[in-house]
Amino acid sequence: MLAHSIVTARATDPEQYMLFLHGILGTRANWRGIARTFVEARPAWGAVLVDLREHGDSLGMPTPHTVSAAATDVAELERFLDVPVGGALGHSFGGKVGVEWLRSRQGVRTEAWTIDSSPSPSAANRDTTATAAVMRTLENLPRHWVSREAFVAAVIAAGQPPPIAQWLAMNLRRTDDGKRTFGPNLDVIRELVEDYARTDSWDVVDALPNRCSLDVVIGGRSEVFSQSDRARIQQIARQNSAISVHVLHGAGHWVQVDAPDALVALFMRQREW
């Protein structure tokens, strides 16, 4: 079962819950601050922060390590939870997992969000992508560290911005001798990245399940959405009022780091059904 945490506004009994799905090398802690803001502004909703397979505390999951398997994990967690799930919000890898999860939501009222996550297949090792750069950084660094601070300093020295270094440090686990080790197995992470690159989810977007909505957020400076992807999703949105597209022009791939206030403002909107 996937590790998870539940967040609600104080003294509320939410009518439904939003699943928060992080991207590759993220953890459920990444979205805690935004989730708290979300539930305070929309108290009818609670939040379920999820560690996807081989991330955070969801380590050692069985093969295959694929987007489809990750979506099945989420569906199994939904069945396990004793709360009504009304939506999912996913960044990057988590966004495509969320779209694949929508296959099981036909006829179920669902509010879905993808954050800089194109439905298209892509080149897994494309050198220009932000995820590829982070993977290269981690693969060239040791797995074990004397402290969190030493890890953060090394990631910054390798060329990553301080907010990304701090974000990656959420993956460190304390060892018995008080030191730190990087939790995720990078070989498994590579399998997930490669399957993400192979997976084409446009059929779900083209024929969105009945009673589902989809808000697509794109980082204006990100290269995840090609120009043809952007044109295609805009065309689909013009034809289907259940799909909305939002481009945050000042943000790169890590939208929640580059433009958190603009992102939160989008989440505060009450979608009309």
FENCORJO-V200778 format. One line per field, one symbol per residue. phi: phi as a letter, one per 30 degrees, with the letter a starting at -180 (. if undefined). psi: psi as a letter, one per 40 degrees, with the letter a starting at -180 (. if undefined). A space follows every 10 residues. Layout:
# FENCORJO-V200778
phi = ???
psi = ???
This chain:
# FENCORJO-V200778
phi = .ddabcbbde hbbedabcdc cdceicbdde cddddddedd dbddccbcdc cdeibhccci ddddcbdddd ddeddddedd dcbdccabbb chedddeddd ddecceiceb ccbbchbddd dadecedddd ddddededdc cddcbdaddd deddddddjd dedddddddd ddcdcdcicb bddddddded dddddedddc cdddddbeee iccbcccbdd cdcdcddddd ddddddddcb ddcbbbccdd ccddedddbd ddddeddddc ddc
psi = hhiiihhiih figidiihhh hiaheaiddd eddddddddd dgeeiihhhh hihfibefif iiiigidddd dddddddddd ifihheiihi hbdddddddd dddeehehhh hihhhfhiei iihdfhdeid ddddddddee iidiididdd dddddddeei idddddddee ehhhideeai ihdihddddd ddddddddhh edddddghih eiihhhhhhd eiedhidddd ddddddddeh eehihhhgde iadgdeddfd dddddddehh hh.
